[in-house]
Amino acid sequence: MATKLTSCEELAAYRKMLGTKRDPNRTCVTVCGGTGCRACQGLDVAAAFRKAFEEQALEGKVDLRVTGCLGFCEHGPVVTLRPKGLIYVKVTAADAKEIVEKTVLRGEEIERLFIKDPKTKKRLRTREEIPFYKHQMPVIFGANFDLDPQSIDDYLHSGGYTALVKALSTMKPEQIIEEVTKSGLRGRGGAGFPTGPKWTSCRKVESNGKYIVCNADEGDPGAYANRSLMEGNPHSVLEGMIIGSYAIGAHEGFIYVRAEYPLAVELMAKGIEDARALGLLGENILGTGHSFDLEVNRGGGAFVCGESTALMASIEGRAGEPRAKHVHTVERGLWDRPTVLNNVETWSNVPLIVNRGAQWFTTIGTGDVTNNPWGGSKGTKIFSLVGKVNNTGLVEVPMGATLRQIIYDIGGGIKGGKKFKGVQTGGPSGGILSERHLDLPIDYDQLVEVGSMMGSGGMIVMDEDNCMVDFARYFLAFLEDESCGKCTPCREGVTQMRQLLEQIGAGKATMAHLDLLKDLAEVVRDASLCQLGVTAPNPVLTTLSYFREEYEAHIRDGKCPAGVCKALVSYLIDAEKCNGCTMCARNCPSGAITGDKKQPHKITLEKCSKCGICYEVCKFHAVVRN
């Protein structure tokens, strides 16, 4: 890395020098180094490649790059080979030597390491062939395939910080805000507030100090898009924040990252250090007169600290509790000074908008933002696709893509060929949508209309084995634990809703309880202080609307259709189907199953813990669930 650069011209010269040292035709092996692939020994795979390069005297002739998350988490560790674009999946350290000897040196492809199309059984070789990738639009996330997140030189060589140079040297702050406003960029953290008007409001406020904050708290269960952006392309976030600081007139900023993201914390801190050393952060950035610096602030893992005022209270060292919003944070935020807060994905969009223009951005997505920044949902959105779907991972699609496209075209459909039942969008406070919503175009406004929300991009898919009463109860219990307790509607109301759901799941409720549950949910929604309480009833209200028959089955019939609520489930063995294989008895943890070999078995109901293992392991469908 160069010494500190003092002008935009010096940065351009440094970038040009980097280009002379890189051969685009040279073979490059990239290994996914995101958190998911690291858990699958991805770093051991990278070490095995280094050893194989050494053995074959390929050092300096073949590049090895450990990237951030590549999104295809179901099949990690993922290895790509450039310039051919081959993708090998579920690679082990033992495979590295073979890949070097056959593919790198002789150009041979290793068929068993390609993903297999479940329908045609054909081996798929590249991103253009793999359905998970080819149906996406990787505007933000695509750079993860090319970058070593620990190398600022990689980011610069790919065109990084050109938007910053353009902003600082050719644009006035008002022009930047105008471009962001025209783009229709809305906050990717959940509420979808238009970014341009927020910046405009903050810039107008007279103050002796302003702040820029990145919300990287991402507390939704199952969501990890923000984490993977920070782990794979930290400088895109930093560049967006520096541009934002110039636009609103801020000179200090914070990146608030949850402590459960140690790799993201490490890489963001290194990115800040490297940018500062190169002269892209700190005093008089690139000699333009603008000064701005950043630091990482680690949160303690409180879900409520994803809310803007609670997050700022946490940065200040106070308890993470929200305040009433009659005074906006763009006027009085951190330490009562004007503050702009956007999330990771929002900041990563800013350099693209500055470089490519608002008009380009508005060609992606839904609606018309020409005269109204609330008039549509523009750009792409990254979703964390998890649950009962074949291809879990990170999915980037244009706003307006349908649930069916994401779950079936990209996600590969439901595991085990089972029937789709529902999908929750927007995290624990998001609504649970049904099969009737599969063709719903996903954008901020349409999700709200059906009782859900965008959130930070969590998308949990459910099949016929999920009970919607239990699912709503689970997330109400989560939100109950995460409530700060400051306001009564949330503190008491969420607890009461959870208790009602438990009564329904235990078969102890009446139909009148459903009306009470709905009334209570509406009160909590309308009277809570912050968005945690306001959105907490979403799982309840949507399941009551779209899966009411399941609630009624629990109450009227005393049955849980999915077989999840233990109080309403019992297991019996059909003697005509049972051949006495003993599989159920050997796996029963409570010793409730008896019988001789090759003779029909029986379940002693008094001993049965209703765990369902016997039902799962019986290959002859002799165990019946009532």
Secondary structure as the mmCIF struct_conf table of DSSP 4:
data_model
#
loop_
_struct_conf.conf_type_id
_struct_conf.id
_struct_conf.beg_label_comp_id
_struct_conf.beg_label_asym_id
_struct_conf.beg_label_seq_id
_struct_conf.end_label_comp_id
_struct_conf.end_label_asym_id
_struct_conf.end_label_seq_id
BEND BEND1 THR A 3 THR A 3
BEND BEND2 SER A 7 SER A 7
HELX_RH_AL_P HELX_RH_AL_P1 CYS A 8 THR A 20
TURN_TY1_P TURN_TY1_P1 LYS A 21 LYS A 21
TURN_TY1_P TURN_TY1_P2 PRO A 24 ASN A 25
BEND BEND3 ARG A 26 ARG A 26
STRN STRN1 CYS A 28 CYS A 32
BEND BEND4 GLY A 34 GLY A 34
HELX_RH_AL_P HELX_RH_AL_P2 THR A 35 ALA A 39
TURN_TY1_P TURN_TY1_P3 CYS A 40 GLN A 41
HELX_RH_AL_P HELX_RH_AL_P3 GLY A 42 GLU A 55
TURN_TY1_P TURN_TY1_P4 GLN A 56 ALA A 57
STRN STRN2 GLU A 59 GLU A 59
TURN_TY1_P TURN_TY1_P5 GLY A 60 LYS A 61
STRN STRN3 VAL A 62 VAL A 62
STRN STRN4 ASP A 63 THR A 67
BEND BEND5 GLY A 68 GLY A 68
BEND BEND6 GLY A 71 GLY A 71
HELX_RH_3T_P HELX_RH_3T_P1 CYS A 73 HIS A 75
HELX_LH_PP_P HELX_LH_PP_P1 GLY A 76 GLY A 76
BEND BEND7 PRO A 77 PRO A 77
HELX_LH_PP_P HELX_LH_PP_P2 VAL A 78 VAL A 78
STRN STRN5 VAL A 79 ARG A 82
TURN_TY1_P TURN_TY1_P6 PRO A 83 GLY A 85
STRN STRN6 LEU A 86 TYR A 88
BEND BEND8 LYS A 90 LYS A 90
HELX_RH_AL_P HELX_RH_AL_P4 ALA A 93 GLU A 98
HELX_RH_PI_P HELX_RH_PI_P1 ILE A 99 VAL A 104
HELX_RH_AL_P HELX_RH_AL_P5 LEU A 105 ARG A 106
HELX_RH_3T_P HELX_RH_3T_P2 GLU A 111 LEU A 113
BEND BEND9 PHE A 114 PHE A 114
STRN STRN7 ILE A 115 LYS A 116
HELX_LH_PP_P HELX_LH_PP_P3 ASP A 117 ASP A 117
TURN_TY1_P TURN_TY1_P7 PRO A 118 THR A 120
HELX_LH_PP_P HELX_LH_PP_P4 LYS A 122 LYS A 122
STRN STRN8 ARG A 123 LEU A 124
BEND BEND10 THR A 126 THR A 126
TURN_TY1_P TURN_TY1_P8 ARG A 127 GLU A 129
HELX_RH_AL_P HELX_RH_AL_P6 PRO A 131 LYS A 134
TURN_TY1_P TURN_TY1_P9 HIS A 135 HIS A 135
TURN_TY1_P TURN_TY1_P10 VAL A 139 ILE A 140
HELX_RH_3T_P HELX_RH_3T_P3 PHE A 141 PHE A 145
TURN_TY1_P TURN_TY1_P11 ASP A 146 ASP A 146
TURN_TY1_P TURN_TY1_P12 PRO A 149 GLN A 150
HELX_RH_AL_P HELX_RH_AL_P7 ILE A 152 HIS A 157
TURN_TY1_P TURN_TY1_P13 SER A 158 TYR A 161
HELX_RH_AL_P HELX_RH_AL_P8 THR A 162 THR A 170
HELX_RH_AL_P HELX_RH_AL_P9 PRO A 173 SER A 183
TURN_TY1_P TURN_TY1_P14 GLY A 184 GLY A 184
STRN STRN9 ARG A 186 ARG A 186
TURN_TY1_P TURN_TY1_P15 ARG A 188 ALA A 191
STRN STRN10 PRO A 194 PRO A 194
HELX_RH_AL_P HELX_RH_AL_P10 THR A 195 LYS A 204
BEND BEND11 VAL A 205 VAL A 205
BEND BEND12 ASN A 208 ASN A 208
STRN STRN11 TYR A 211 ALA A 216
TURN_TY1_P TURN_TY1_P16 PRO A 221 GLY A 222
HELX_RH_AL_P HELX_RH_AL_P11 ALA A 225 GLY A 232
HELX_RH_AL_P HELX_RH_AL_P12 PRO A 234 ILE A 248
TURN_TY1_P TURN_TY1_P17 GLY A 249 GLY A 249
STRN STRN12 GLU A 252 ARG A 258
TURN_TY1_P TURN_TY1_P18 ALA A 259 GLU A 260
HELX_RH_AL_P HELX_RH_AL_P13 PRO A 262 LEU A 278
TURN_TY1_P TURN_TY1_P19 GLY A 279 GLY A 279
BEND BEND13 LEU A 280 LEU A 281
STRN STRN13 GLY A 282 GLY A 282
BEND BEND14 GLU A 283 ASN A 284
HELX_RH_3T_P HELX_RH_3T_P4 ILE A 285 GLY A 287
BEND BEND15 THR A 288 GLY A 289
STRN STRN14 PHE A 292 PHE A 292
STRN STRN15 ASP A 293 GLY A 299
HELX_RH_3T_P HELX_RH_3T_P5 PHE A 303 GLY A 306
BEND BEND16 GLU A 307 GLU A 307
HELX_RH_AL_P HELX_RH_AL_P14 SER A 308 ILE A 315
TURN_TY1_P TURN_TY1_P20 GLU A 316 GLY A 317
BEND BEND17 ARG A 318 ARG A 318
TURN_TY1_P TURN_TY1_P21 LYS A 325 HIS A 326
BEND BEND18 VAL A 327 VAL A 327
TURN_TY1_P TURN_TY1_P22 THR A 329 GLU A 331
BEND BEND19 ARG A 332 ARG A 332
HELX_RH_3T_P HELX_RH_3T_P6 LEU A 334 ASP A 336
BEND BEND20 ARG A 337 ARG A 337
STRN STRN16 THR A 339 ASN A 343
HELX_RH_AL_P HELX_RH_AL_P15 VAL A 344 ARG A 356
HELX_RH_AL_P HELX_RH_AL_P16 ALA A 358 THR A 362
TURN_TY1_P TURN_TY1_P23 THR A 363 THR A 363
BEND BEND21 ILE A 364 ILE A 364
STRN STRN17 GLY A 365 GLY A 367
BEND BEND22 THR A 370 ASN A 371
TURN_TY1_P TURN_TY1_P24 PRO A 373 TRP A 374
BEND BEND23 GLY A 375 GLY A 375
STRN STRN18 GLY A 376 LYS A 378
BEND BEND24 GLY A 379 GLY A 379
STRN STRN19 THR A 380 GLY A 387
BEND BEND25 LYS A 388 LYS A 388
STRN STRN20 VAL A 389 VAL A 389
BEND BEND26 ASN A 390 ASN A 391
STRN STRN21 GLY A 393 PRO A 398
TURN_TY1_P TURN_TY1_P25 MET A 399 GLY A 400
STRN STRN22 THR A 402 THR A 402
HELX_RH_AL_P HELX_RH_AL_P17 LEU A 403 ARG A 404
HELX_RH_PI_P HELX_RH_PI_P2 GLN A 405 ILE A 410
TURN_TY1_P TURN_TY1_P26 GLY A 411 GLY A 411
BEND BEND27 GLY A 413 GLY A 413
STRN STRN23 ILE A 414 ILE A 414
HELX_RH_3T_P HELX_RH_3T_P7 LYS A 415 GLY A 417
HELX_LH_PP_P HELX_LH_PP_P5 LYS A 418 LYS A 419
STRN STRN24 PHE A 420 THR A 425
BEND BEND28 GLY A 426 GLY A 426
HELX_RH_3T_P HELX_RH_3T_P8 GLY A 427 SER A 429
BEND BEND29 GLY A 430 GLY A 430
STRN STRN25 ILE A 432 SER A 434
HELX_RH_3T_P HELX_RH_3T_P9 GLU A 435 HIS A 437
TURN_TY1_P TURN_TY1_P27 LEU A 438 ASP A 439
STRN STRN26 PRO A 441 PRO A 441
HELX_RH_AL_P HELX_RH_AL_P18 TYR A 444 GLU A 449
TURN_TY1_P TURN_TY1_P28 VAL A 450 GLY A 451
TURN_TY1_P TURN_TY1_P29 GLY A 455 SER A 456
BEND BEND30 GLY A 457 GLY A 457
STRN STRN27 GLY A 458 ASP A 463
TURN_TY1_P TURN_TY1_P30 GLU A 464 ASP A 465
HELX_RH_AL_P HELX_RH_AL_P19 MET A 468 GLU A 482
BEND BEND31 CYS A 487 CYS A 487
HELX_RH_AL_P HELX_RH_AL_P20 THR A 488 GLY A 505
TURN_TY1_P TURN_TY1_P31 ALA A 506 GLY A 507
HELX_RH_AL_P HELX_RH_AL_P21 MET A 511 ALA A 527
BEND BEND32 LEU A 529 CYS A 530
HELX_RH_AL_P HELX_RH_AL_P22 GLN A 531 THR A 535
TURN_TY1_P TURN_TY1_P32 ALA A 536 PRO A 537
HELX_RH_AL_P HELX_RH_AL_P23 ASN A 538 TYR A 546
BEND BEND33 PHE A 547 PHE A 547
HELX_RH_AL_P HELX_RH_AL_P24 ARG A 548 GLU A 552
HELX_RH_PI_P HELX_RH_PI_P3 ALA A 553 ASP A 557
TURN_TY1_P TURN_TY1_P33 PRO A 561 ALA A 562
BEND BEND34 GLY A 563 GLY A 563
HELX_RH_3T_P HELX_RH_3T_P10 LYS A 566 LEU A 568
STRN STRN28 TYR A 571 ILE A 573
TURN_TY1_P TURN_TY1_P34 ALA A 575 LYS A 577
HELX_RH_AL_P HELX_RH_AL_P25 MET A 583 ASN A 587
TURN_TY1_P TURN_TY1_P35 PRO A 589 SER A 590
STRN STRN29 ILE A 593 THR A 594
TURN_TY1_P TURN_TY1_P36 LYS A 597 LYS A 598
BEND BEND35 GLN A 599 GLN A 599
STRN STRN30 LYS A 602 ILE A 603
TURN_TY1_P TURN_TY1_P37 LEU A 605 LYS A 607
HELX_RH_AL_P HELX_RH_AL_P26 ILE A 613 VAL A 617
TURN_TY1_P TURN_TY1_P38 LYS A 619 PHE A 620
STRN STRN31 VAL A 623 ARG A 625
#
